[in-house]
Structures are given as C-alpha cells and as structure tokens.
Amino acid sequence: MALNISAWAIRNPLPPVVFSIILLVLGWVSFTKLAVTRLPSADIPVISVAVAQFGAAPAELESQVTKTIEDGVSGVEGVRHISSSITDGLTVTTIQFALETNTDRALNDVKDAVTRVRSNLPQNVNEPLIQRVDVVTGGASASWGSDAIAGVVNFITDKKYTGFKANISSGLSTYGDNATMNAQIAAGTSFAGGRGHF
C-alpha cells in the first residue's frame, strides 16, 4: 500500500497546521534578524545643474545653455547618464554617476566643469545652481506616489542661505492655450551670532 500524504493530512489536520505555523514563525523571526548588509542603503551619486534665463524660449535655452552644460560635464570621470529638462526660462541637467563614485567628489568635479564652460554661456543667465540630489530607494512616500522602484528624489537645499530671492514667470503656448504662471520666493537669515538659521 502506497503512502498517501494528502489523505493522511485530511484525516489528521492538526500536524500539517502546526507545521505550517512553525514555518511561518521561523520565517518571520529570520526576516527580523536579517542583517543590514542584506538591504543596503545605497548612496546613488546624482548631481543637478539648474540654469535660469528669464524670458528665454526652450529652443534658445537648449542651443545656448543646455548643450554647453552637457558638453562640459560629459568629460567628468564616472558619468553614466546625462538627461536634461527644459521649460520656459529654466533648464535642469541631471548627471548620474557610476555607483562607486563618491558623491562629494562628483559634485566638485561637476562644479569645476561648469565653471570651465561658464564663459561660453550667455551673459544674462543666472549663476548655475549645482546641487546634489538624494535618491532614497525602497521607501514609501505619500506625496510622491509609487516610489518603491524608482525612488524618491530629494534636492539638497541651501540650509545656510542668507538674503531674499524672488522669481516670477509666465508663459503661453504657441497656440494660445496652456497658460502657465510660476512664482517663487526664498528668504533666509541667521541669528544668535550665526548659531541659528531660518
């Protein structure tokens, strides 16, 4: 007579249920004791270069600013991917580096590369804003939606900014639809002899 495990489990349900619960508990305990090295916090080196030119059309920005910035940073060591986004009066170039690249070194290299090509940019553009971008992988963010795969992007802001900046821009498409208006204000000051800042 052959051993029929499914018939035995139907006649005696307690051992299979207990065995399943034991496996479930062992799996949960093993997961909670999983070492941090199995789920590393990766520092993905991404640098952003933003250049504003009030009243400039996207085509003008692309030919005079974006191409120059892209050509200047393309020679930086460790660059893996360069992408740019251009809107009315603003171009943002994002440079992604190889994972083994140190983020601080990449930031300094990009600053040096942009400084070398700064004289080739139009005189009326604002000073390029070069900043590190934090890409937080594997987190959940209600404000950014489904970021479990792509990651959340957090721009590193200037925490020591002192002064006041304002920028207002508007635009209208070629066909007279899709009117846009954008206003930005930034202010900062220090207090208590430089020990505090807001």
Protein Blocks (a to p, Z undefined) as FASTA:
>chain_A
ZZdfklmmmmmmmlmmmmmmmmmmmmmmmmmmpcfklmccddddddddddddehiafklm
mmmmmmmmmmmmmmpghiabdcddddehiacddddddfklcfklmmmmmmmmmmmmmmmp
cfkbccdddddddddehiacfklopaklnopadddddfkbgcddddddddddfkopaiac
dddddddddeehhpacZZ
